[in-house]
Amino acid sequence: MNFRRVVVTGLGTVSPIGNDVPTTWENAVNGVSGAGPITHFDSYLFKTQFACEVKNFDPTSVMDRRDVRKVDVDTHFGVAAAIEAINDSGMVIEQEDCNRIGVVFGEGIGGLGALEDEVRAYALNQENGPRFSPFLITKMIADMTSGIISIKYGFKGPNYVTTAACASSSNAIIDAYDQIRLGRADVMVSGGAEAVICQLGVGGFNAMHALSVRNDDRQGASRPFSKSRDGFVMGEGAACLILEEYEHAVKRGAKIYAEIVGTGLTADAYHITSPHPEGEGAYNVMKAALDEAGLVPEDVDYINVHGTSTYAGDIAEAKAIKNLFGEHAYKLNISSTKSMTGHLLGAAGALEAMFSVLAINNDIVPPTINHAEGDDDPDIDYGMNFTFNKAQKRSVNVAISNTFGFGGHNACIAFKKVES
């Protein structure tokens, strides 16, 4: 079967280090941390009192005030990212067949904050009977972001949400890629959104000892591959990529950022929260993406790693890279942009896919910040180029983006500079 080529023609984001793509990319290259005190609720009783929040974002700048109250913050972020990406693509909607344009977004949790607010209000007012907001369900369910984007633009192609914990938005991009290459759509609006910096979110991850508790060093708390890492820093936001069939993009004279040339999806089949200690799932998913792309390990210039700043996760991923890439692991660049953005959970994959595409476009690898000391574990081999603390200029022809999630979900996307 002859699959159709799929390229990236638009980018958009709302992130902890910027409310648009140019600002976010500039801050990533300059190693700016998005971490700060939690402002969404009073966190003084919580083990973790900081996060990577989105800052100075006004949802009414992208949605009607009446519609803002009908959906949760994750959808506000997702719609904003989609608007920027669609505008960036230069696509004229009136000239397109909207039956051939779809939307697939990924979310790991959905409207957790809205659910928290409603349950709290109900508990405080039980004597008045079960009274809930008529918008509780639309705020809570994870598919509303893709639905609202579809409604706003009239896109009538494939439309749904993917949920695979922290791999959710990478799964969404892979699904969108498949919709185009199989001929079911010409354009797909795809990405991820998440906004669960709330008491349930922080308290839940604290209870499972997943979050950093470095309250006295918030901006230095996300430190992937460093000995003193003590958990991830929660982030929020959204990112969106416009995927387009290559000939369709060329015909309308679109700017092409990169081509998706391979993808992989695997499962660890090991544990509900811990990765396989030998990194088997990570190894298999990277190999699957390279095999689908017709690439060999030596073709890869940059890996945007999952790199959460958790003890087991960093070791397993580093081991997988060393086992798959061999000697080339010491020549390619590796970085974890979560060191700056925190972990956007279900939106992480889309944001990191965007960083991978921008690395290709700009021939620069953003850094892994906050590295101060090496790990005693021999599986984190510091002969590999983790791009610590400072961005590195280099030719980036092929970049892969890794995303892994609770439940053992693994996703990998391979991007390449476009060849005519």
Protein Blocks (a to p, Z undefined) as FASTA:
>chain_A
ZZdddddfbdcdddfkbcbfklmmmmmmnopafbdcdfkbccklpmblcdcddehiafkl
mbcfklmmmpcfklmmmmmmmmmmmmmnopafklpcfklcccddddfkbpmklmmmmmmm
mmmmmmnopaddfklmmmmpmklmmmmmmmmnopabdcddddehjllmmmmmmmmmmmmm
nopafbdcddddddfbcfklmmmmmmnopaccblklmmlmpcghiakbgbdcddeddddd
ddddfklmmmnopacfbdcfbdcdddfklafkbccfklmmmmmmmmmmmmmnopafklpm
bdcdfklopaklmmmmmmmmmmmnmmmlmmmccddfklmnopnhjmmmmmmmmmmmmmmm
nopacddehiabdcfblklcckbcghgoiacddddfbdcdddddehiiacddddddddZZ
